Amino acid sequence: MRRTSVAFLFAILACSNANAASLHIHVQDGTGEALKDQLVIVQPLEKYGEIFRELTDEGGNIAPRDVSPGFYRLIVTNPYGLWQTKISEFAINAAPVEIKLTVAPMGTHGYGDRVPIRSANEHPRMLTVQFVDGEGNAAPSVRFLVRNEDLDFATWYQSDNKGIKRVELPSEPITLVALWNGNLATKTFDNKFVDQLDRKSLVISLK
């Protein structure tokens, strides 16, 4: 019985490794120069916890990792350093994934950390989002995330059977991340873009 159990466990591990894809991450500045000692954190997008965290080497890289298929969040940060935190979402399928992330230097405004611009008495800004498939038909039950740049606002929603959902908007820049049919679609926009919609729906085409 023990031999059978051990063999079964090895079979599960082998199957898991076979489904994993290689993840390569490179961090650079706006000129393309590699950045050393940037803290790279990979998290599951729909769960709490971390997959791994590691500092970049001299070439701005982390050691390649085998990661199971799914949706993930990449955070690159330089605590108490000179570079801004950068956040990005991505999907892992069967093929190797290479991510090249460009980070910007910290501003030197000297006025302390950014604070929320909306007061407690101010009404939240709302937007209607509509999802369609590649043929323009309604995409129902799309699970999607609306977040701000710092992740201090991050709310999950699901579209109705017509692919529509009304959402609250955080401070800009605003990022919308949609999960549908095993794929991930991302759109980042600002308040000016929302104003140009003139109360019309934001239509997201999913392929």
N, C-alpha and C positions, 0 to 999 in steps of 0.2 A: 504493500500500500504506500509506504514512504517513497519507494523508487518511482512509483506512478505519479505521486504528488510532485516530486522534484522535477520529473520530466515534463509534467504539465506546466509547472512554473517557468521552466526554461523555454518552453514553447511560447508562452505568453510574452516573455521578455523579448524573444527573437522576433515575434510578430510586431511588437511595439517598436523595436529598433528599425524594422524593415519599413514601417510607415513614416518614420521620422525623416525630416528634410534638414539639410545643412543650412545654418543661418550664419551669414557673414555681415559684420557691422563695421563701418569705417566712419570716423568723425573728423571733420575738417572745418577750417574757417572760410570766410567768404572768398579768399584768394585761392583756395584749394590746398592750403598747407595743412598737413596732418597735425592733429592736436593730441598731445600726450596727457595722461592722467585725468581724462574725463570719465566720470562715473557713469557707466552704462547699466541701466536697469531694465529688464524685460519682465512684464507682468501679463498674466492672462487677462483679456479684456473684460470678460463677463464674470470673473471671480475675484476674490481677494487673494493676496499673496504675491509671491515672486517666483519666476522661473530661475533667474540668476541675476547677479550683479557683478561687475568686473570693471577695472580701470583699463583704459586704452593704453597701448604700448607706444613706443617711439614712432611707429608708423601710423598712429591713430586708429589701430585695429584692436579688436578683441579676438581671442582664440575662437575659431569656428565651433559652433555648437549644433548638435542634433536636437531638433525641436519637433514635437508631435504636431500634426495638422491642427489648426485652430486659428482663433483671432487673438491678437496680442497688442499690447501697448509698449512702446519703446520710449524711455525717458533718458535723456543725456543731460547731466547736470555737473556743475563745477562749484561745489559748496565753498563759499567764502573766496572764490576765485574771480577771474576776470571775464568769464563767459556766461551768457544767459542759458537758462534751462530750455531745452527743446523737447517737445513731445510729439510723437507720431504713432498712428495705429497701422497695423499691417496684418496680412493673412499668410498662413503657412499651408501649402497644399503638399503635393508630392515632390515638386521641383525645388532645387536649392534657391535660397533667397539671399540677394545681396542688397544691403541698405547703405547708402551713402548719405550721411546727415550733416548738413552745414549749420553751424551755430554762430550766433552773432555776439560781439563783445558787449559787456555791460555798459549801460549809459552812465554818465558822470554828472547827473543833474544835481546831486547833493541834497536832495530834499527827502531822503528816506524812501522806504518801500512804498509801492503803489497800494492804494486803498480803494475799496469799492466806490464807484461813482454814484450809485443809487442810494438815496436816503431811505430811511425806514418808512416814510410816508409816501414815497413815490411808487406809482403803479408799475409793475413789471411790463416790459415790452413784449408783445406777443407776435407770433408769425404762424401762418398756416403753411404746412409742408405737404406736398402731394408727390407720391412716388408712382412712376410709370415704368413698364418694362421696355425692352428694346424696340417693340412695335407700337409703343404709345398707349398700351392698355394699362388699366389700373393694376398696381402691384399691392395686393392686400397683405396685411399682417407683417409688415416690414418692421423689424426691431432696429431702433436707431438711438444713438447717443448725441446729446447736445452738450457741449462743454466750452469753457473759456480757456485761455492760454495757460493759466496756472492750475487748472483742475480743482479750484476751490468752488466751482460750479460745474457739476456733471450729472445730468439727468437722463435716464433711459425712458423711451417712449415706444409705442407700437401703433402703426397705422391701422385704420379701420378697413372694412372690406372694400372700400373705394380707394384705398391707398392714401388716405388723408388723415392728418393729425395737426392740431393746433398746439404750439409749444411756447414756453417761456424762453426768452433770449437772455443770455448773460452779457457781461461787458465784452466789448470787442478786443481782439479778433475772435470770431465765433467759429467753432468747428463742429460740423455735423458728420457723424460716422454711421453709415447704414450697413447692416448685415442682411444679406438676402441670397438664398440659394447657394450658400457656401462661398460667396464672394463678399468683398468689402469695398465700399465706395465712400470717399471722403470729399467734403467741400468746406472750404474756409472762406469767410466773408466778413464784411464790416458793416457798420451802421449805415454808411453811405449806400451800399448795395441794397440794404433793406428799404431805405427811403426811395430808391429808384424803382422798386417793385410797386410802389404806390398802392399798398394794401392788397395787392394780388398775391396769389400763392407762389411759393418757391417750388418749382417743379424739378424733381430729381429723377433723371433717367438712369435706370439700373439695367445692366447688361449681363 
